[in-house]
Amino acid sequence: MKVSLIVIGKTDASYLSDAITEYKNRLVHYIPFEMLVIPDIKNVKNLSENQQKEKEGELILKALQPGDCLVLLDEHGKEFTSLQFAAYMEKKMHNVAKRLVFLIGGPYGFSDAVYKAAAEKISLSKMTFSHQMIRLIFTEQLYRAMTILHNEPYHHE
């Protein structure tokens, strides 16, 4: 199984890019991992929030492959502790044949079509974080889950 993280737009802040790269490099020792960047929509000033979500949704759906299991990172999703997320990942590694795809939406969330395509939703916190920071937080939590599953000392009880 391969794990993919799809994001909208590039990471602007170099300190976040550097940290994300650090965790991506660590993750490849455990699982195949990739981060796919969907380019920002052009001329968003001329679009309503709904139109922007629809355009992003079309690009997101084009990035999916047959057999993908799509999981939205969404404020209304299920919350996990790090240990619970590790158990969730272990179960997915046994049940997902191809790609487990996590998705961070654009500034206004997801289109209805993307919600319909998703298998489930996960929330990383009740707090709101920038879409750029969520990339780092998710990548770190995925790495933490892998170290938990391998009984490594990164995570402390």
C-alpha positions in Angstrom: 0.0 0.0 0.0 1.1 3.5 -0.8 0.1 6.6 1.2 -0.5 9.8 -0.6 -1.2 13.3 0.8 -2.9 15.6 -1.7 -2.8 19.3 -1.0 -3.9 22.4 -2.8 -1.1 24.9 -3.6 2.6 24.8 -2.7 3.9 25.3 0.7 5.1 28.9 0.8 7.0 29.1 4.1 10.5 27.5 3.8 10.6 26.5 7.5 7.4 24.4 7.0 8.7 23.0 3.7 12.0 22.0 5.4 10.1 20.3 8.3 7.7 18.5 5.9 10.7 17.2 3.8 12.3 15.9 7.0 9.3 13.8 7.9 8.8 12.7 4.3 12.4 11.5 4.3 11.9 9.6 7.5 8.6 8.0 6.3 10.1 6.3 3.3 11.9 3.9 5.7 8.4 2.6 6.7 6.0 3.1 3.8 5.9 4.4 0.3 4.7 8.0 0.8 4.2 10.9 -1.6 2.8 14.4 -1.3 0.9 15.5 -4.5 0.4 19.3 -4.9 -2.5 20.5 -7.0 -1.8 24.0 -8.2 -3.7 26.9 -6.8 -6.7 27.9 -8.9 -6.0 31.1 -11.0 -8.1 34.2 -10.8 -9.9 33.2 -7.6 -10.9 36.8 -7.0 -13.5 36.3 -9.8 -14.9 33.2 -8.3 -17.4 32.6 -5.5 -16.4 30.3 -2.7 -18.6 27.6 -4.2 -17.0 28.0 -7.7 -13.5 27.7 -6.2 -14.5 24.5 -4.3 -16.0 23.1 -7.5 -12.8 23.8 -9.6 -10.5 22.4 -6.8 -12.8 19.4 -6.6 -12.5 18.7 -10.3 -8.7 18.7 -10.0 -8.8 16.6 -6.9 -11.0 13.9 -8.5 -8.7 13.9 -11.6 -5.7 13.1 -9.3 -7.4 10.0 -7.9 -6.8 6.5 -9.3 -9.1 3.5 -9.5 -8.9 1.6 -6.2 -7.9 4.6 -4.1 -9.3 4.9 -0.6 -9.9 8.7 -0.1 -9.8 10.1 3.5 -10.6 13.8 4.0 -8.8 15.7 6.7 -11.9 17.6 7.8 -12.9 19.4 10.9 -16.0 17.2 11.2 -14.1 14.0 11.0 -13.3 11.4 13.6 -10.6 12.3 16.1 -7.8 9.9 17.2 -5.1 9.9 19.8 -1.7 9.1 18.3 -2.0 5.5 19.4 -5.5 5.2 17.9 -4.2 6.7 14.6 -1.4 4.1 14.6 -3.9 1.3 15.0 -6.1 2.9 12.2 -3.0 2.9 9.9 -2.2 -0.7 10.7 -5.7 -1.7 9.8 -5.6 0.3 6.6 -2.2 -1.3 5.6 -4.0 -4.7 5.7 -7.2 -3.6 4.0 -6.3 -1.0 1.3 -4.9 -2.7 -1.8 -3.5 0.3 -3.7 -3.3 3.9 -2.3 -4.6 5.4 0.9 -5.1 9.0 -0.1 -5.4 11.7 2.6 -6.6 15.1 1.3 -6.2 18.6 2.7 -8.7 20.8 0.9 -8.5 24.4 -0.1 -9.5 27.4 2.0 -13.2 26.8 1.7 -13.2 23.0 2.2 -14.4 20.4 -0.3 -16.9 20.2 -3.0 -19.9 17.9 -2.7 -18.4 15.6 -5.3 -15.2 15.2 -3.2 -17.3 14.5 -0.1 -19.2 11.8 -2.1 -15.9 10.2 -3.3 -14.5 10.0 0.2 -14.5 6.8 2.2 -14.2 8.7 5.5 -13.2 11.9 7.3 -10.5 12.4 10.0 -10.1 15.5 12.1 -6.6 16.3 13.4 -7.9 18.7 16.1 -10.9 20.7 17.2 -8.6 23.7 16.7 -8.2 25.4 13.3 -4.8 25.4 11.7 -3.5 26.9 8.5 -3.6 24.5 5.5 0.1 24.9 5.3 0.6 23.8 9.0 -1.8 20.9 8.6 0.6 19.4 6.1 3.4 19.3 8.7 1.1 18.2 11.5 -0.3 15.3 9.4 3.1 14.2 8.1 4.5 14.2 11.6 1.6 12.2 12.9 1.9 9.7 10.1 5.6 9.3 11.0 4.7 8.9 14.7 2.2 6.2 13.8 4.8 4.3 11.9 7.3 4.5 14.8 4.6 3.3 17.2 3.8 0.3 15.0 7.5 -0.5 14.9 7.9 -0.2 18.7 10.5 2.6 18.3 11.1 5.2 21.0 9.9 8.3 19.1 6.5 8.2 20.9 6.5 8.3 24.7 3.6 7.2 26.9 
